[in-house]
Amino acid sequence: MLQAYQHLFLGHAPRWYKLAIVVFLVLNPVVLLLGGAHGATVAGWLILLEFIFTLAMALKCYPLQPGGLLALQAVLLGLTQPESVYQHTLTAFPIILLLIFMIAGIFFLKEMLVFCFTKLLLKVRSNLALALLFCLVPAVLAAFLDALTVLAVVIAVATGFYEVYHKVASGKTHQDAHDSSADEHVGELHRSDLDAFRAVLRGLLMHAGAGTVLGGVMTPVGQPQNVLVAEQADWTFIEFFLQMAPVALPVFVVGILTCFTIERMKWFGYGVRLPDAVRQVLEAYDRDQQARRTPRDVAIIVVQAITAVILVFALAFHLAEVGLIGLLVIVLATAFTGVTEEQRLGKAFEAALPFTALIVVFFVIVAQIHDQHLFEPVVGWALYQPGEARAAIFYLASGLLSAVSDNVFVATIYITEVKAALLEGAIGAAEFGRLAVAINTGTNIPSIATPNGQAALLFLLTSAVAPLIRLSYGRMVWMALPYTITLTLSGLWAVLYLL
């Protein structure tokens, strides 16, 4: 029976990983009990670092289960309370709605997206031009939509491309059922091309992720914390853009130059050329789809295209919460394409719900950070620095804390403290504006350093495509490193000299 439980615990995760989680669960209460007055603080930091470890090992075991055990232990040890977890979850309810409905909505636009991006991939033969497109287009879209939705679109496209080639490389036709996660049927002649194709998709997805950062910082709708900052500062859409422009626009230029440089120089895993064999497979797939495309298929693509236009319009003008707009997409894209069976509808939620559950588990860790005041020393220190350096310190401190926790949570703490200082008369309106810009850009830009720094990047890490293309936590950090360095430094320079 003991061996059976050892096998069942965390399923197929490596034995060393299971042992590490057990050690964490044993160590935390010991630290809390023996740590004296600082036991809760040390245990809180330990659990935070352990949770980040589960994210880093996402390809070994989905973080929901081990992270959930750590979160459960945090509650049982009294490091946070269920009421606090509920309040943080309630605050982030718009994000949860987005994850549940928008990701599922994108699923029902998949045929149209694959059709459009296949044409793009086949028409643009320059790897450099393709990389710049995958960075620029998400940047523009993220400014008017939101970063997670935009990256969800790119993930859906990348998954479609991968499935097409993997099926052919496994000796099957486009109509055959196939499991893209299994490589045993991939022929030896195709393996090197498959590895290169994975590298190409990794590069394009990371460029797209960087693009969502470049565009997402500019407008209130780009990232969830932007809305919070805009509300506290009482800025309209245009005012928000103009306030962020002195920092966001130089960073945008530097980001595009970074994309160009690393792709051209083939640094940090970028610059891999799309193999001719893969291009031929995708071209053959495109021809096959064109030959087989019936009036019904064309009608589906047209309906999905119209739905996509409605989606862009609704998000750009913020006609409703993003998640509710996602529900609208589901209704329109299914009602007019004949998708009415519960089984087909349920499949769309398979990608979103595990990640939604993971996000709620993450809010337990966030609640623990709040209840144990883990970030309070850094926040207090930044707030009482001299006025000349304060904005730069806020930018760096909020960026650092966002990279290890959550940018929405960090922005909430900082903007609340700064607004309180304004109401108390400790700072003036002009200084409040500078600090609000520093907080927003800090939580948006340096947080690209780690997948847990931004919900969109965390979604990419835990998505179904990540294990297919071998995109691990460590590889994401490595591929994000050039962007982290150039964007953070250019943002710091802009905060110091242009604000």
C-alpha positions in Angstrom: 0.0 0.0 0.0 2.9 2.4 0.8 4.4 1.9 -2.6 0.9 2.5 -4.2 0.6 5.8 -2.4 4.1 6.8 -3.4 3.2 6.1 -7.0 -0.1 7.9 -6.8 1.3 11.1 -5.1 1.8 13.7 -7.9 1.4 10.9 -10.5 4.2 10.7 -13.0 6.4 13.4 -11.6 10.0 12.4 -11.0 10.8 10.9 -7.6 13.2 13.7 -6.7 10.5 16.2 -7.3 8.0 14.3 -5.1 10.6 14.2 -2.4 11.3 17.9 -2.7 7.6 18.7 -2.2 7.5 16.5 0.9 10.6 18.2 2.3 8.9 21.6 1.7 5.7 20.5 3.5 7.7 19.1 6.5 10.1 22.1 6.6 7.6 24.9 6.7 5.8 24.2 10.0 9.2 23.5 11.6 10.5 26.9 10.5 7.3 28.5 11.8 7.5 26.9 15.2 11.3 27.4 15.7 11.5 30.8 14.2 10.3 32.7 17.2 9.0 36.2 16.5 10.2 36.0 12.9 8.9 32.5 12.2 5.8 33.6 10.3 7.8 35.9 8.1 10.5 33.4 7.3 7.9 30.6 6.7 6.0 33.0 4.4 9.0 33.7 2.3 9.8 30.0 2.2 6.4 29.1 0.9 6.6 31.9 -1.7 9.9 30.6 -3.0 8.7 27.0 -2.9 5.6 28.0 -5.0 7.9 29.7 -7.5 9.8 26.4 -7.6 6.6 24.6 -8.6 6.1 27.1 -11.4 9.7 26.6 -12.6 9.2 22.8 -12.7 5.9 23.1 -14.6 7.1 20.7 -17.3 7.7 18.1 -14.6 4.4 18.5 -12.9 1.5 20.9 -13.5 1.8 23.5 -10.6 -1.8 23.3 -9.5 -1.3 20.2 -7.3 2.0 20.9 -5.6 1.3 24.6 -5.4 -2.1 23.8 -4.1 -0.6 21.7 -1.3 1.7 24.6 -0.3 -1.2 27.0 -0.4 -3.3 24.7 1.7 -0.5 24.5 4.2 -0.2 28.3 4.3 -3.9 28.5 5.4 -3.6 25.6 7.9 -0.5 27.2 9.5 -2.4 30.5 9.9 -0.2 32.5 7.6 -3.3 33.7 5.8 -7.1 33.2 6.3 -9.8 31.9 3.9 -11.5 35.3 4.2 -8.4 37.1 3.0 -8.0 34.6 0.1 -11.6 35.2 -0.9 -11.2 39.0 -0.9 -8.1 38.8 -3.1 -9.9 36.4 -5.4 -12.9 38.8 -5.5 -10.7 41.7 -6.3 -9.3 39.7 -9.3 -12.7 38.4 -10.4 -12.4 40.3 -13.8 -9.2 38.3 -14.5 -10.9 35.0 -13.6 -13.9 35.9 -15.9 -11.3 36.7 -18.6 -9.6 33.3 -18.1 -12.8 31.3 -18.1 -14.6 32.9 -21.0 -12.1 34.7 -23.2 -9.7 31.8 -23.6 -12.7 29.5 -24.5 -13.9 32.2 -26.9 -10.5 32.2 -28.7 -10.9 28.4 -29.1 -14.0 29.0 -31.2 -12.1 31.4 -33.5 -9.3 28.8 -34.1 -10.2 28.0 -37.8 -10.1 31.6 -38.8 -6.9 32.3 -36.9 -5.0 29.4 -38.3 -6.2 30.3 -41.8 -5.0 33.9 -41.5 -1.7 33.1 -39.8 -0.9 30.2 -42.1 -1.2 32.7 -45.0 1.1 35.1 -43.1 3.6 32.4 -42.3 3.8 31.2 -45.8 3.8 34.6 -47.4 6.6 36.1 -45.2 9.7 34.0 -46.0 12.1 36.2 -44.0 12.6 34.9 -40.4 13.5 38.4 -39.3 10.4 40.0 -40.8 8.3 37.2 -39.3 9.8 37.8 -35.8 9.2 41.5 -36.1 5.6 40.9 -37.1 5.0 38.6 -34.2 6.4 41.3 -31.9 4.7 44.3 -33.5 1.2 43.0 -34.1 0.7 41.7 -30.5 2.1 45.0 -29.2 -0.5 47.0 -31.2 -3.3 44.6 -30.3 -2.3 44.6 -26.6 -2.6 48.3 -26.4 -6.3 48.2 -27.4 -7.3 44.7 -26.2 -5.4 43.0 -23.3 -2.2 41.1 -23.1 -3.6 37.8 -22.0 -6.2 37.7 -24.8 -3.6 38.6 -27.4 -1.2 35.9 -26.3 -4.0 33.4 -26.1 -4.6 34.0 -29.8 -0.9 33.5 -30.7 -0.8 30.3 -28.5 -3.9 29.0 -30.4 -2.1 29.7 -33.7 1.2 28.1 -32.6 -0.6 25.0 -31.4 -2.4 24.7 -34.7 0.9 24.9 -36.7 2.6 22.4 -34.4 -0.3 19.9 -34.7 -0.3 20.1 -38.5 3.4 19.4 -38.9 3.6 16.8 -36.1 0.8 14.8 -37.6 2.6 14.6 -41.0 6.0 13.9 -39.4 4.3 11.0 -37.6 3.3 9.5 -41.0 -0.4 10.4 -40.8 -2.7 12.4 -43.0 -4.5 15.6 -42.1 -7.7 13.8 -41.5 -6.3 11.2 -39.0 -6.7 11.4 -35.3 -3.4 12.2 -33.6 -1.8 12.8 -30.3 0.8 15.6 -30.8 2.4 15.1 -27.4 3.8 11.7 -28.4 7.0 11.6 -30.5 7.4 7.8 -30.9 5.9 7.8 -34.4 7.9 10.7 -35.7 10.3 9.4 -38.4 14.1 9.8 -38.0 14.2 12.1 -41.0 11.7 14.5 -39.4 13.2 14.7 -35.9 15.8 17.4 -36.6 13.2 19.4 -38.5 10.7 19.0 -35.7 13.3 20.3 -33.2 14.0 23.3 -35.4 10.3 24.0 -35.8 9.9 23.9 -32.0 12.7 26.4 -31.7 11.0 28.7 -34.3 7.7 28.5 -32.4 9.4 29.2 -29.1 11.0 32.3 -30.6 7.8 33.6 -32.1 5.8 33.0 -28.9 8.5 34.8 -26.8 8.6 37.7 -29.3 4.8 37.9 -29.0 5.0 37.8 -25.2 7.5 40.7 -25.3 5.2 42.5 -27.7 2.2 42.3 -25.3 4.5 43.9 -22.7 5.5 46.8 -25.0 1.9 47.5 -26.0 0.1 46.5 -22.7 1.9 49.3 -20.7 0.5 52.1 -22.8 -3.3 52.1 -22.2 -5.7 51.4 -19.3 -7.0 48.2 -21.0 -3.6 46.7 -21.7 -3.0 45.0 -18.3 -5.3 44.5 -15.3 -3.3 46.8 -13.0 -3.5 49.6 -15.6 -7.2 50.0 -14.9 -6.4 50.3 -11.2 -3.8 53.0 -11.7 -6.0 54.9 -14.1 -8.9 54.9 -11.6 -6.7 56.1 -8.7 -5.2 58.8 -10.8 -8.5 59.7 -12.5 -7.0 59.5 -16.0 -9.1 59.0 -19.1 -7.9 56.7 -21.9 -6.0 59.5 -23.7 -4.7 61.0 -20.5 -3.3 57.6 -19.4 -1.6 57.2 -22.8 0.0 60.7 -22.6 1.2 60.1 -19.1 2.8 56.8 -19.9 4.2 58.0 -23.3 7.5 59.4 -22.0 8.4 56.0 -20.7 6.4 53.6 -22.8 7.4 55.0 -26.2 11.2 54.9 -25.7 10.8 51.4 -24.3 8.7 50.3 -27.3 11.5 51.5 -29.7 14.1 49.7 -27.6 11.9 46.5 -27.6 11.6 46.4 -31.4 15.4 47.0 -31.7 16.0 44.2 -29.2 13.8 41.9 -31.3 15.7 42.8 -34.4 19.1 42.3 -32.8 18.6 39.0 -31.1 16.8 37.5 -34.1 19.5 38.7 -36.5 22.4 37.6 -34.2 20.7 34.4 -33.3 21.2 35.0 -29.5 19.4 33.4 -26.6 17.7 30.7 -28.7 16.3 33.1 -31.3 17.0 33.2 -35.1 16.3 29.6 -35.9 15.3 29.3 -39.6 12.0 27.6 -40.5 13.1 24.3 -42.2 12.1 24.0 -45.8 10.5 20.6 -45.1 8.2 22.2 -42.5 7.3 25.0 -44.9 6.5 22.4 -47.5 4.2 20.5 -45.1 2.4 23.7 -44.1 2.0 24.7 -47.8 0.7 21.2 -48.6 -1.7 21.5 -45.7 -2.9 24.9 -46.9 -3.5 23.5 -50.4 -5.3 20.5 -49.0 -7.5 22.7 -46.9 -8.3 24.9 -49.8 -9.2 21.9 -52.0 -11.4 20.5 -49.2 -13.0 23.8 -48.1 -16.7 23.6 -48.6 -19.2 26.5 -48.5 -19.9 25.5 -44.9 -16.2 25.8 -44.0 -16.1 29.2 -45.7 -19.2 30.3 -43.8 -17.6 29.3 -40.5 -14.5 31.3 -41.2 -16.6 34.3 -42.2 -18.6 34.1 -39.0 -15.5 33.8 -36.9 -13.9 36.8 -38.7 -17.0 38.9 -38.0 -17.0 37.8 -34.4 -13.3 38.7 -34.2 -14.1 42.2 -35.4 -16.9 42.6 -32.8 -14.4 41.3 -30.2 -11.8 44.0 -31.1 -14.4 46.7 -31.2 -15.9 45.7 -27.8 -12.5 45.5 -26.1 -11.1 48.7 -27.7 -14.1 50.7 -26.4 -14.4 48.7 -23.1 -18.1 48.1 -23.7 -18.1 45.5 -20.9 -15.7 43.5 -18.7 -13.3 41.5 -20.8 -14.6 38.2 -19.5 -18.2 39.1 -20.4 -17.0 40.0 -23.9 -15.4 36.6 -24.1 -18.8 35.0 -23.2 -20.3 37.1 -26.1 -17.7 35.6 -28.4 -18.6 32.1 -27.3 -22.3 32.7 -28.0 -21.8 34.3 -31.4 -19.1 31.9 -32.6 -21.1 28.8 -31.7 -24.7 29.9 -32.4 -23.9 30.7 -36.0 -21.5 27.8 -36.7 -23.7 24.9 -35.5 -21.7 24.2 -32.3 -24.5 23.3 -29.9 -23.5 20.0 -28.3 -22.3 20.2 -24.7 -19.3 18.0 -25.4 -18.0 20.3 -28.1 -18.6 23.3 -25.9 -16.8 21.7 -23.0 -13.7 21.1 -24.9 -13.1 24.8 -25.3 -12.8 25.2 -21.5 -10.2 22.4 -21.1 -7.3 24.8 -21.5 -8.7 27.7 -19.4 -10.0 26.0 -16.3 -6.8 24.4 -15.0 -5.0 27.7 -15.3 -7.9 29.5 -13.6 -7.6 27.1 -10.7 -3.9 27.7 -10.6 -4.5 31.5 -10.5 -6.8 31.1 -7.5 -4.2 29.0 -5.8 -1.7 31.8 -6.5 -4.1 34.3 -4.8 -3.6 32.2 -1.6 0.1 33.0 -1.8 -0.7 36.7 -2.6 -3.0 36.7 0.5 -0.2 35.3 2.6 2.2 38.0 1.3 -0.4 40.6 2.3 -1.3 39.2 5.7 2.4 38.7 6.7 3.4 42.1 5.3 6.3 40.5 3.4 6.7 43.4 1.0 6.0 46.1 3.5 9.7 46.9 4.3 10.4 47.5 0.6 7.2 49.6 0.0 7.9 51.7 3.1 11.5 52.2 2.2 10.7 53.3 -1.4 8.0 55.7 -0.2 10.3 57.7 2.1 13.2 58.1 -0.3 14.2 61.7 -1.5 11.9 63.1 -4.1 14.5 63.2 -6.9 15.2 59.4 -6.8 11.8 58.3 -5.6 10.2 57.6 -9.0 13.2 55.5 -10.1 13.2 53.6 -6.9 9.4 52.9 -7.2 10.0 51.7 -10.8 12.7 49.3 -9.8 11.1 48.1 -6.5 7.7 47.4 -8.1 9.4 45.7 -11.0 11.4 43.4 -8.7 8.5 42.5 -6.5 6.3 41.9 -9.6 8.9 39.5 -11.0 8.7 37.3 -7.8 5.0 37.6 -7.1 2.2 39.2 -9.2 2.2 42.6 -10.9 -1.5 43.3 -10.1 -1.0 42.7 -6.4 2.2 44.9 -6.3 0.5 47.7 -8.2 -2.4 47.6 -5.8 -0.1 48.0 -2.8 2.0 50.8 -4.2 -0.8 52.9 -5.8 -2.9 52.6 -2.6 0.1 53.8 -0.5 0.9 56.7 -2.9 -2.8 57.8 -3.0 -2.9 57.8 0.8 0.3 60.0 0.8 -1.4 62.4 -1.6 -4.6 62.7 0.5 -2.5 63.3 3.6 -0.6 66.0 1.9 2.8 64.3 2.1 3.2 64.6 -1.7 1.8 66.9 -4.4 -0.4 66.1 -7.4 2.6 66.3 -9.8 4.7 63.9 -7.7 1.7 61.6 -7.4 1.5 61.5 -11.2 5.2 60.7 -11.6 4.9 57.9 -9.0 1.8 56.5 -10.7 3.6 56.3 -14.0 6.6 54.7 -12.2 4.4 52.1 -10.6 2.5 51.2 -13.8 5.7 51.0 -15.9 7.5 49.2 -13.1 4.9 46.5 -12.7 4.6 46.1 -16.5 8.1 46.2 -17.9 10.7 44.6 -15.5 8.2 41.8 -14.7 8.9 40.2 -18.0 11.9 38.7 -16.3 9.9 35.7 -15.0 6.7 33.9 -16.2 5.0 34.5 -12.8 5.5 38.2 -13.2 2.7 38.5 -15.7 -0.5 36.5 -16.1 0.0 36.3 -19.9 3.4 34.8 -19.6 2.3 32.4 -16.8 -0.5 31.3 -19.1 2.0 30.6 -21.8 4.1 28.5 -19.4 1.2 26.4 -18.3 -0.5 26.2 -21.7 -0.7 22.9 -23.7 1.8 24.2 -26.3 4.6 24.8 -23.7 5.5 21.1 -23.2 5.0 20.4 -27.0 7.7 22.9 -28.0 9.8 22.3 -24.8 9.3 25.8 -23.4 10.2 25.4 -19.7 10.4 28.1 -17.0 14.2 28.3 -17.2 14.1 28.6 -21.0 11.5 31.3 -20.7 13.6 33.3 -18.3 16.7 32.8 -20.5 14.8 33.9 -23.7 13.3 36.8 -21.9 16.7 38.0 -20.5 17.7 40.3 -23.4 14.2 41.9 -23.2 14.5 42.1 -19.4 17.8 43.9 -19.6 17.1 46.3 -22.4 13.5 47.2 -21.5 14.3 47.6 -17.8 17.3 49.9 -18.4 15.6 52.0 -21.0 12.5 52.3 -18.8 14.7 53.4 -15.9 16.5 56.0 -18.0 13.1 57.3 -19.2 11.8 57.5 -15.6 14.9 59.4 -14.5 15.2 61.8 -17.3 11.9 62.1 -19.2 9.3 62.1 -16.4 
